[in-house]
């Protein structure tokens, strides 16, 4: 009996460490590179705050064309005319803000004072939430268990716990 405990003890001791490392490396793989594009994220956040906060919740689809990036309002079913500096910031966010191969920037959501930048697979968003720590990714009705990492200044990484 003591022999089996002695033999198995090193394997059991290593197992949680391996799970922890696997969990930590895959949990945040979709992160946006906020530091590299902080000015652009703040520029876009300010534009959407000024134009869409205070009204009903809005969801925008962001798509990349051959020459520029376009934003489609899913409520009005129309493309949004954006100033050149916002288009430039969105282009930089799309190219340099989401660097992981499966992190394809594709939505902007405005709910109350919260503005979030989401990716195609809906497993992650970069959220500006000045009033409270985020409790959901896209909607309060999601029901997903999430992990939240504070960046600072009201900005958070939010991802689904895997």
RAGIDA-V636063 format. One record per backbone hydrogen bond with DSSP energy under -1.0 kcal/mol. CO is the residue of the C=O (numbers start at 1). NH is the residue of the N-H. Records with the same first field share a line. If there is no record, write none. Layout:
BEGIN
CO->NH / NH
END
This chain:
BEGIN
1->5
2->6
3->7
4->8
5->9
8->12
9->13
10->14
11->15
14->18
15->19
16->20
17->21
18->22
19->23
20->24
21->25
22->26
23->27
26->29
28->31
32->34
33->37
37->41
38->42
39->43
40->44
41->45
42->46
43->47
44->48
45->49
46->50
47->51
48->52
49->53
52->55
58->110
59->74
60->108
61->72
63->70
68->65
70->63
71->80
72->61
73->77
78->73
83->87
84->88
85->89
86->90
87->91
88->92
89->93
90->94
91->95
92->96
93->97
97->33
100->103
102->104
104->120
106->62
107->118
108->60
109->116
110->58
111->114
114->111
115->128
116->109
117->126
118->106 / 107
119->122
123->160
124->119
125->158
126->117
127->156
128->115
139->142
145->161
147->159
149->157
152->155
154->129
155->151 / 152
156->127
157->149
158->125
159->147
END
